[in-house]
Amino acid sequence: MVELTDAQIDAAMERGKIAHLNEPRATAVRYNRKLKRVVVELSNGCTFTFPPHLAQGLETATDEQLAQVEILGVGYGLHWEALDADLSVPGLLTGLFGTKAYMARQAGRTTSPAKAAAARINGAKGGRPSKSARG
């Protein structure tokens, strides 16, 4: 077990106070069924919304499950008990909708006109070469 000194504890508490004053926190959260969005009211007066299908653990949730959201702690997180899902408010604000592995899988699913065109060209050539042919 690591023992912390009083100075380390005091420094951590000071960082927490500064973060609490400067970083937006959730003050209210709800699921808007009409818009199909989770709506987060922030301590800085802004509102952040996101479609739940983007977030890890919420992809297949029902409207009823999504409506059962609560704020964790002093506004750092959102929690859905029935889904056993938690999301970080600072993470959401930076575009992180899940773990690093989850986000990497989502990035591979991204579509764009360029990606679609490349897929069509590869398909016309017979598709992606086998691994042995690629070297």
N, C-alpha and C positions, 0 to 999 in steps of 0.2 A: 504494500500500500504506500502511495506517495503522500508525504506529509507536506502541507503548505505552510509557509510562514505567514505571520500576520501581515507583512508587507505585500505578499502575493495576493492574499485575500482582499486587502484594502484596494490594491490596484485593479483586481477583477471587479470589485463592487463599483469602483469609479468608472470603469469601461462600461459597465451595465447602465449606470446613470446617464452617461453620455449617449449611449445607443438609444436609451428610452426617450431622450429628449430630441434626438435627431433623426431616427429611423421611423418610418410610418409603421403603425400597428393596426390591426383590425379592431374596430370598435363595435361593428355590427356585421352580420353576415346572414344572407338568405338565398334561397333558390327561387329564381323567377321562372315559373313554369311556362309562361307565354313566350318569353324570349329564349328559354332553354339555356340560361346562364346562371352561374353562381355570382352573386353580387356582394362585394366586400367593401364596406365603408371603412376608410382609413382615418387615423388620428390627425393627419395633416389636412383633412377636409376633402380629399380626393376620393373617388369611387373607382374601383377596379372590378371588371367583370371578365369572366372566361367561360367558354363552353366546357362542360364537365367531361365530354368524351376525350379531351386532350390530356386529362390528368390521370396519373397512375392510380388505380383502384376505383376510379369513378366511371370507367369506360362503358360499362354495361348496366350502370345503376338505374333504378326506376326513379320517377319523379318523387315518389313518396320517400325513398331512401335519401335522395339528394336534399330534400327539404329538412331532414333531420341533422343539420350541420350545427356545430358549436365552435366557439372560439376557445383556443387553448391558452392557458396562462394569461399573460398580459398582452395578448394579441399577436404573438409570434406565429401561431399555427391555427389551422382549421382541422376539425375532427368529425368524422362520420362513424359513429359507434357501430351501427348495423353493418357497415362495409369494412370495418377495421382499417380505415384509411385516414392518413394524416398528411397534410400538406403544409409546407413552410410558407408563411406570408412573404418574407424577404425573397425566398426562392421563386415564388409565383411572380413577384414584381420584376424579377430579372429573366423571366421566361422559362424557368425550370419547373416542369410539371411532373417530376418524378425523379427516381434515382438516376445516376449516371448511365447505368446499363439500359434503363427504360428509355431515356432520352436518345441514346445511340440507336436503339431499335426504331424509334419514331423517325429519326433522321433518314434512315434507309427507306422509309415509306414515302418520303416526300416526292411529290410529282411536280413537274414543271413542263412547259412547252418543249424545252430543250431535251429533257429526259424522255419525254414521249416520242419526240422525233428520232432520238438515238435508238430507242427500242424498236421503232418501226424499221429503221435502216438495218439494224441487227437481225430483225425477224426476216426481212427480205433476203438477207445473206444466209439464212438457215439457222439463225439464232446464235447464242453465245457459244464460243468454241469450248470443247471439253477441257478439263484441267490438264490432261496430258498433252493436249495440243498447244496450250498456252506456255508450257515450259516451266 
